[in-house]
């Protein structure tokens, strides 16, 4: 029963990891990044959300690794 609970938590964490990775903006956005890049030098870029998503992704990835190890050892 406990293994099933850890598996369910692992699946939820995996879905959260997928969602946070997909919500992040790409590092190179092609032509649209080149056009927006010129505007960002004048107006600045909002990095607050990207930084928060980066930290959240790191925490979720660590939790994913821990649950993976628990499931392997179990």
Buried (B, 14 or more C-beta within 10 A) or exposed (E): EEEEEEBEBBEEBBEBBEEBEEEEEEEEEEEEEEEEEEEEEEEEEEEEEEEEBEEBBEEBBEBBEEBEEBEEEE
